[in-house]
């Protein structure tokens, strides 16, 4: 009877380890998959503080895994790295062209 309990515990442990492994895999997979507010070529602006109308030219994750957005200031070419929550999408003006 004791060996049966040990075996059941072992089966339970293996099932739990499999579940833990699945959860860890899912977290790593989702972390590597970037769900983004922006895509390259989107037009954006900074709604708070100084104005920064820009075109999104780069998107990456820093070493902590946080998404960063590189905006190129329209008309000036200056690059700035933002957090996703610092920028908002803007509608294209009728005379603006979409980048390929």
PyMOL commands that set and color helices and strands:
alter all, ss='L'
color gray80, all
select helices_A, chain A and resi 2-32+84-86
alter helices_A, ss='H'
color red, helices_A
select strands_A, chain A and resi 43-45+54-61+67-73+79-83+88-89
alter strands_A, ss='S'
color yellow, strands_A
deselect
rebuild
show_as cartoon
